[in-house]
Amino acid sequence: MPDSHHGYGSVGGERGPVRTEIERRVRAGEIRPDGVQAALADRLDKLGRELNDTALVSKGSALGWLFGRRGKPESPRGLYIHGGVGRGKSMLMDLFFQLCPERRKRRLHFHEFMREAHARINAHRAAVKAGTASGDDPIPPVAAAIAAETRLLCFDEFTVTDIADAMILSRLFDALFAQGLVLVATSNVAPDDLYRDGLNRPLFLPFVTILKAHSEIFFLDAPTDYRSETVEGESLYVTPLGPEAERRMDAIWRAILGTAPDAPSEFTVAGRRIAVPQAGNGAARFAFRDLMQRPLGASDYLELARRFDTVMLDGVPVMAEAERNEAKRFILLVDTLYDAHRRIVVSAAAPATALYRGRSGTEAFEFDRTVSRLIEMRSGDYLTEAAKRRGSPIADETEPEAEPGRGASAVG
């Protein structure tokens, strides 16, 4: 935990607590010096001072009576931080969140926040129907309730893919910002690229305008993906299974995370929610059963590749004809990640050449391609190219959706 005794005073020339902690980590050899990260740390510290100063002049504060005639102070502009995966966005935002003295603060994933917002909207509509609340428009009371609880809202991995979210964002955040909420968000994409090619996107664009009006846009164009050197190529395929494999996979996961938090996540494909048991710093970790023993298909794996640049898969067993569906999904997953230049880390019961023992069906010869790709995906050339493309968008090659409840091209 960083030393939090460096508070946010009103003197702009002082080193703020985020910059102080970054410099301590550099001196300790925990991170490398990085001018762009230092600039972002200073900007976060500036926001911390602004939050502190506006809290002091608020009528609700202990000193508010000194400034009562000035009215409610204007809320500071927040920060929207974007850049490639592995640049340190989440690390810096988390330091800011930990060190900021604002008591009414929350840090969560965007999708978790939107689930809560939809639940509040539905609860308000139910209350109106039951006669215990009034008003046809649920957005103003929901925004007021959220703003009463939260002054500083920090989003990690801000991305918009759900049309239900896209349709309410501009009105919800227009009301939240009017209530004084301050937003700090990290994302892999610039604001203008949010919900790109999404259904009815013109209805979403007012949110981008509102976001820019209330947030400074900071492009974290740091020179290094700090995770590219943490995992050696020969470690990306761990075999055989057992306690030692588990230890090595846990060590790789910790190296990939760095200082980023590890938390469950999820994403949505055609209205279906796909759970991610562990996620952090642009990486996702699954057990074999999570991805291979569920009715998932091409659209699901493509969305996985869109969202994460590294996928860890634990406990891949030797597969035979009885597991042909699992083998099909494994082939599809590897193909998708390979085409997207994403990184895969696998623990398996046997070397790749011995993972599939079926002798009939298309899987028998298709798996030869999978073996070749698994080997290539551990090569220096592949990993170098993957590092270059980390955080870059993927061409939309989503197949038409299958019947409800199943992924496109899902196997049975």
C-alpha positions as CSV (number, residue, x, y, z in Angstrom):
1,M,0.0,0.0,0.0
2,P,1.5,3.4,-0.9
3,D,2.3,5.9,1.8
4,S,-0.8,8.1,2.0
5,H,0.5,10.8,4.4
6,H,1.3,13.1,1.5
7,G,-2.0,14.9,1.3
8,Y,-3.5,17.2,-1.3
9,G,-2.8,20.7,-0.3
10,S,-3.6,23.9,-2.2
11,V,0.0,24.6,-3.2
12,G,0.3,23.7,-6.8
13,G,4.1,23.4,-6.8
14,E,4.3,20.5,-4.3
15,R,4.9,17.0,-5.4
16,G,1.5,15.3,-5.2
17,P,1.1,11.8,-3.6
18,V,0.7,9.9,-6.9
19,R,3.9,11.4,-8.3
20,T,5.7,10.8,-5.0
21,E,4.7,7.2,-5.0
22,I,5.7,6.7,-8.6
23,E,9.1,8.2,-7.9
24,R,9.5,5.9,-4.8
25,R,8.8,2.9,-7.0
26,V,11.4,4.1,-9.6
27,R,14.0,4.5,-6.8
28,A,13.1,1.0,-5.5
29,G,13.5,-0.5,-9.0
30,E,9.9,-1.6,-9.0
31,I,9.1,0.3,-12.2
32,R,11.2,2.2,-14.8
33,P,11.3,5.9,-15.2
34,D,8.7,7.1,-17.7
35,G,8.1,10.7,-18.5
36,V,4.6,10.2,-19.8
37,Q,3.5,8.3,-16.7
38,A,5.0,11.1,-14.6
39,A,3.0,13.7,-16.5
40,L,-0.2,11.7,-15.9
41,A,0.7,11.3,-12.2
42,D,1.0,15.1,-12.0
43,R,-2.4,15.6,-13.8
44,L,-4.0,13.1,-11.4
45,D,-2.5,15.0,-8.4
46,K,-3.8,18.2,-9.9
47,L,-7.3,16.7,-10.0
48,G,-6.9,15.5,-6.4
49,R,-6.1,19.1,-5.3
50,E,-9.1,20.4,-7.2
51,L,-11.4,17.9,-5.5
52,N,-9.9,18.8,-2.2
53,D,-10.3,22.6,-2.8
54,T,-13.8,22.4,-4.0
55,A,-14.8,20.2,-1.1
56,L,-13.5,22.9,1.3
57,V,-15.6,25.6,-0.3
58,S,-18.7,23.5,-0.3
59,K,-21.4,24.6,2.1
60,G,-21.4,21.1,3.5
61,S,-17.8,21.3,4.6
62,A,-16.5,22.6,7.9
63,L,-15.2,25.8,6.2
64,G,-18.2,26.2,4.0
65,W,-19.6,29.2,6.0
66,L,-16.6,31.2,4.8
67,F,-17.6,30.9,1.2
68,G,-21.4,30.5,1.6
69,R,-22.1,33.6,-0.6
70,R,-20.1,32.2,-3.5
71,G,-22.6,29.4,-4.1
72,K,-21.8,25.8,-5.0
73,P,-18.3,25.6,-6.5
74,E,-18.0,24.2,-10.0
75,S,-16.8,20.6,-10.1
76,P,-13.4,20.0,-11.6
77,R,-13.1,18.2,-15.0
78,G,-12.3,14.6,-14.7
79,L,-9.9,12.5,-16.7
80,Y,-10.4,10.0,-19.6
81,I,-7.1,8.1,-19.9
82,H,-6.6,6.0,-23.1
83,G,-3.7,4.2,-24.7
84,G,-2.5,0.7,-25.5
85,V,-2.8,-2.1,-23.0
86,G,0.1,-2.5,-20.6
87,R,1.0,1.3,-20.5
88,G,0.2,1.7,-16.8
89,K,-3.2,3.3,-17.0
90,S,-4.8,1.1,-14.3
91,M,-1.8,1.3,-12.0
92,L,-1.9,5.1,-12.0
93,M,-5.7,5.4,-11.6
94,D,-5.6,2.9,-8.8
95,L,-2.9,4.9,-7.0
96,F,-5.0,8.0,-7.4
97,F,-8.0,6.3,-6.1
98,Q,-6.2,5.0,-3.0
99,L,-4.6,8.3,-2.2
100,C,-7.4,10.7,-2.9
101,P,-9.0,11.8,0.4
102,E,-12.5,12.1,-1.2
103,R,-14.7,9.9,1.0
104,R,-17.6,9.4,-1.5
105,K,-15.6,7.5,-4.1
106,R,-16.0,4.3,-6.0
107,R,-13.8,2.3,-8.3
108,L,-15.4,-0.4,-10.5
109,H,-15.6,-1.7,-14.0
110,F,-17.9,0.1,-16.3
111,H,-20.1,-2.9,-17.0
112,E,-20.7,-3.4,-13.2
113,F,-21.7,0.2,-12.9
114,M,-24.1,-0.1,-15.8
115,R,-25.7,-3.2,-14.3
116,E,-26.4,-1.2,-11.2
117,A,-27.8,1.7,-13.2
118,H,-30.2,-0.6,-15.1
119,A,-31.3,-2.2,-11.8
120,R,-32.0,1.2,-10.3
121,I,-34.0,2.3,-13.4
122,N,-36.0,-0.9,-13.3
123,A,-36.6,-0.5,-9.6
124,H,-37.9,3.0,-10.1
125,R,-40.2,1.9,-12.9
126,A,-41.6,-0.8,-10.6
127,A,-42.1,1.7,-7.8
128,V,-44.0,4.0,-10.1
129,K,-46.2,1.1,-11.2
130,A,-46.8,0.2,-7.6
131,G,-47.7,3.8,-6.7
132,T,-44.8,4.3,-4.3
133,A,-42.9,6.7,-6.6
134,S,-43.8,9.3,-9.2
135,G,-42.4,10.4,-12.5
136,D,-42.3,8.7,-15.9
137,D,-38.6,9.5,-16.4
138,P,-36.3,7.3,-14.2
139,I,-33.1,9.0,-15.2
140,P,-33.2,12.2,-13.0
141,P,-34.0,10.3,-9.7
142,V,-31.5,7.6,-10.5
143,A,-28.8,10.1,-11.3
144,A,-29.6,12.0,-8.1
145,A,-29.3,8.8,-6.0
146,I,-26.0,7.8,-7.6
147,A,-24.5,11.3,-7.2
148,A,-25.6,11.5,-3.5
149,E,-23.5,8.4,-2.9
150,T,-20.6,9.1,-5.2
151,R,-18.6,12.2,-6.0
152,L,-15.6,10.6,-7.6
153,L,-16.3,7.6,-9.9
154,C,-13.3,5.7,-11.3
155,F,-13.9,3.3,-14.2
156,D,-11.4,0.7,-15.4
157,E,-11.5,-0.7,-18.9
158,F,-14.2,1.7,-20.1
159,T,-15.8,0.2,-23.3
160,V,-19.3,0.3,-24.7
161,T,-20.7,-2.7,-26.5
162,D,-24.3,-3.1,-25.2
163,I,-26.9,-1.1,-27.1
164,A,-29.0,-0.8,-23.9
165,D,-26.0,0.9,-22.2
166,A,-25.3,3.1,-25.3
167,M,-28.9,4.4,-25.4
168,I,-29.0,5.8,-21.9
169,L,-25.4,7.0,-21.4
170,S,-25.7,10.5,-22.6
171,R,-28.8,11.3,-20.5
172,L,-27.5,9.5,-17.5
173,F,-24.1,11.2,-17.4
174,D,-25.5,14.6,-18.4
175,A,-27.6,14.3,-15.2
176,L,-24.7,12.9,-13.2
177,F,-22.3,15.7,-14.2
178,A,-24.9,18.3,-13.5
179,Q,-25.0,16.8,-10.0
180,G,-21.3,17.3,-9.5
181,L,-20.0,13.9,-10.2
182,V,-16.3,13.7,-11.3
183,L,-15.3,10.8,-13.6
184,V,-11.8,9.2,-14.0
185,A,-11.7,6.4,-16.6
186,T,-9.2,4.2,-18.4
187,S,-9.8,2.8,-21.8
188,N,-7.9,1.2,-24.7
189,V,-9.7,3.5,-27.2
190,A,-10.1,7.2,-27.7
191,P,-13.6,8.7,-26.9
192,D,-14.4,9.1,-30.6
193,D,-13.8,5.3,-31.1
194,L,-16.2,4.2,-28.3
195,Y,-19.1,2.1,-29.6
196,R,-17.6,2.3,-33.1
197,D,-19.9,0.5,-35.6
198,G,-22.4,-0.1,-32.9
199,L,-26.1,-0.4,-33.6
200,N,-27.8,3.1,-33.8
201,R,-24.4,4.7,-33.0
202,P,-25.7,8.3,-33.9
203,L,-27.9,8.1,-30.8
204,F,-24.8,7.4,-28.7
205,L,-22.7,10.3,-30.0
206,P,-24.1,12.9,-27.7
207,F,-22.4,11.0,-24.8
208,V,-19.0,11.5,-26.5
209,T,-19.7,15.3,-26.6
210,I,-20.7,15.3,-22.9
211,L,-17.7,13.2,-21.9
212,K,-15.3,15.6,-23.6
213,A,-17.0,18.6,-22.0
214,H,-16.5,17.2,-18.5
215,S,-13.3,15.2,-18.8
216,E,-9.8,16.1,-20.0
217,I,-8.6,13.5,-22.5
218,F,-5.1,12.1,-21.7
219,F,-3.4,9.8,-24.2
220,L,-0.9,7.7,-22.3
221,D,1.5,7.0,-25.1
222,A,4.2,5.5,-22.9
223,P,7.1,3.9,-24.9
224,T,7.0,0.4,-23.4
225,D,4.4,-2.3,-22.8
226,Y,5.7,-3.2,-19.4
227,R,4.4,-6.7,-19.6
228,S,6.2,-7.7,-22.7
229,E,9.3,-8.6,-20.8
230,T,7.7,-10.3,-17.9
231,V,6.9,-13.7,-19.5
232,E,9.4,-15.6,-21.6
233,G,8.2,-17.5,-24.7
234,E,9.2,-20.9,-23.4
235,S,7.0,-20.4,-20.3
236,L,3.8,-19.8,-22.3
237,Y,3.0,-23.6,-22.6
238,V,3.3,-25.4,-19.3
239,T,3.1,-29.2,-19.1
240,P,2.4,-31.7,-17.5
241,L,-0.5,-30.7,-15.2
242,G,0.0,-30.8,-11.4
243,P,1.0,-28.6,-8.5
244,E,4.2,-27.4,-10.2
245,A,2.2,-26.4,-13.3
246,E,-0.3,-24.5,-11.1
247,R,2.6,-22.7,-9.3
248,R,4.1,-21.7,-12.7
249,M,0.8,-20.5,-14.1
250,D,0.1,-18.5,-10.9
251,A,3.6,-16.9,-11.2
252,I,3.0,-16.0,-14.9
253,W,-0.4,-14.5,-14.0
254,R,1.2,-12.4,-11.2
255,A,3.9,-11.2,-13.7
256,I,1.3,-10.3,-16.3
257,L,-0.9,-8.4,-13.7
258,G,2.1,-6.4,-12.4
259,T,0.5,-3.9,-10.0
260,A,-3.0,-4.2,-11.6
261,P,-5.9,-5.7,-9.5
262,D,-7.3,-9.1,-10.2
263,A,-11.1,-9.3,-10.3
264,P,-13.9,-11.2,-12.1
265,S,-15.3,-9.6,-15.2
266,E,-17.7,-10.3,-18.0
267,F,-18.6,-9.2,-21.5
268,T,-21.7,-9.4,-23.6
269,V,-22.2,-11.0,-27.0
270,A,-25.6,-10.6,-28.6
271,G,-27.3,-10.1,-25.2
272,R,-25.5,-13.2,-23.7
273,R,-23.2,-12.5,-20.8
274,I,-19.8,-14.4,-20.8
275,A,-18.2,-14.6,-17.4
276,V,-14.4,-14.0,-17.1
277,P,-13.3,-15.6,-13.8
278,Q,-10.1,-13.5,-13.5
279,A,-9.2,-10.4,-15.4
280,G,-6.7,-7.6,-15.0
281,N,-4.2,-5.5,-17.0
282,G,-5.6,-6.5,-20.3
283,A,-5.4,-10.2,-19.6
284,A,-8.1,-12.9,-18.9
285,R,-7.7,-16.2,-17.1
286,F,-10.0,-19.2,-17.6
287,A,-10.2,-22.8,-16.6
288,F,-10.6,-25.2,-19.6
289,R,-14.2,-25.9,-18.6
290,D,-15.0,-22.1,-18.7
291,L,-14.2,-21.8,-22.4
292,M,-14.3,-25.3,-23.9
293,Q,-17.2,-27.0,-22.2
294,R,-19.7,-24.2,-22.8
295,P,-21.7,-23.6,-26.0
296,L,-19.4,-20.8,-27.2
297,G,-18.4,-20.0,-30.7
298,A,-16.7,-17.7,-33.1
299,S,-18.4,-14.4,-32.1
300,D,-17.6,-15.1,-28.4
301,Y,-14.0,-15.8,-29.0
302,L,-13.6,-12.8,-31.3
303,E,-15.1,-10.6,-28.6
304,L,-12.7,-12.1,-26.1
305,A,-9.8,-11.2,-28.5
306,R,-11.1,-7.7,-28.9
307,R,-11.1,-7.1,-25.1
308,F,-8.0,-8.9,-23.9
309,D,-4.6,-9.1,-25.4
310,T,-3.5,-12.1,-23.3
311,V,-5.6,-15.2,-22.5
312,M,-4.5,-17.8,-20.0
313,L,-6.1,-21.3,-20.1
314,D,-5.6,-23.6,-17.2
315,G,-5.9,-27.4,-17.3
316,V,-6.2,-28.4,-20.9
317,P,-6.6,-32.2,-20.9
318,V,-5.7,-34.7,-23.6
319,M,-8.7,-34.9,-25.9
320,A,-10.0,-37.8,-28.0
321,E,-13.1,-38.3,-30.2
322,A,-15.3,-38.2,-27.1
323,E,-14.2,-34.7,-26.6
324,R,-14.4,-33.6,-30.2
325,N,-16.7,-30.6,-29.3
326,E,-14.1,-29.4,-26.8
327,A,-11.4,-29.9,-29.4
328,K,-13.4,-27.9,-32.0
329,R,-13.7,-25.0,-29.6
330,F,-10.0,-25.2,-28.7
331,I,-9.1,-25.1,-32.4
332,L,-11.4,-22.1,-32.9
333,L,-10.0,-20.3,-29.9
334,V,-6.4,-20.7,-31.0
335,D,-7.3,-19.7,-34.5
336,T,-9.0,-16.5,-33.3
337,L,-6.2,-15.4,-31.0
338,Y,-3.6,-16.2,-33.6
339,D,-5.4,-14.2,-36.3
340,A,-5.7,-11.3,-33.8
341,H,-2.1,-11.5,-32.8
342,R,-3.1,-12.1,-29.2
343,R,-1.0,-14.0,-26.7
344,I,-2.1,-17.3,-25.2
345,V,-0.7,-19.0,-22.1
346,V,-1.7,-22.7,-21.6
347,S,-1.2,-25.4,-19.0
348,A,-1.8,-28.8,-20.5
349,A,-1.7,-32.5,-19.7
350,A,0.7,-33.2,-22.6
351,P,2.8,-31.4,-25.2
352,A,0.8,-29.8,-28.0
353,T,1.7,-32.6,-30.4
354,A,0.0,-35.1,-28.1
355,L,-3.1,-33.1,-27.0
356,Y,-5.6,-34.6,-29.5
357,R,-5.8,-38.4,-30.1
358,G,-8.8,-38.6,-32.3
359,R,-8.3,-40.3,-35.6
360,S,-11.5,-39.5,-37.5
361,G,-13.4,-36.3,-38.3
362,T,-12.1,-32.9,-39.4
363,E,-10.6,-32.3,-35.9
364,A,-7.9,-34.9,-36.5
365,F,-6.2,-32.9,-39.3
366,E,-7.3,-29.4,-38.2
367,F,-5.5,-30.0,-34.9
368,D,-2.3,-30.2,-36.8
369,R,-2.8,-26.5,-37.6
370,T,-3.5,-25.8,-34.0
371,V,-0.3,-27.5,-32.9
372,S,1.7,-25.4,-35.4
373,R,0.1,-22.2,-34.2
374,L,0.6,-23.0,-30.6
375,I,4.3,-23.5,-31.3
376,E,4.6,-20.3,-33.4
377,M,2.7,-18.3,-30.7
378,R,5.6,-18.9,-28.4
379,S,8.2,-17.7,-30.9
380,G,10.1,-14.4,-30.5
381,D,8.8,-13.1,-33.8
382,Y,5.2,-13.7,-33.0
383,L,5.5,-12.2,-29.5
384,T,7.2,-9.1,-30.9
385,E,4.5,-8.6,-33.4
386,A,1.8,-9.3,-30.8
387,A,3.4,-6.6,-28.5
388,K,3.3,-4.1,-31.4
389,R,-0.4,-4.8,-31.9
390,R,-1.4,-4.8,-28.3
391,G,-4.4,-2.6,-27.7
392,S,-5.1,-2.2,-31.4
393,P,-8.6,-2.9,-32.8
394,I,-9.5,-6.1,-34.6
395,A,-11.3,-6.1,-37.9
396,D,-15.0,-7.1,-37.5
397,E,-15.3,-10.6,-38.8
398,T,-18.2,-11.6,-36.6
399,E,-20.3,-14.3,-38.2
400,P,-24.1,-14.0,-38.2
401,E,-25.5,-14.9,-34.8
402,A,-26.8,-18.4,-34.2
403,E,-30.0,-19.2,-32.4
404,P,-30.6,-17.4,-29.1
405,G,-28.6,-18.9,-26.2
406,R,-25.7,-20.1,-28.4
407,G,-22.6,-18.5,-29.9
408,A,-22.2,-18.1,-33.6
409,S,-20.8,-21.4,-35.0
410,A,-21.0,-22.9,-31.5
411,V,-20.4,-26.6,-31.4
412,G,-22.8,-28.9,-29.6
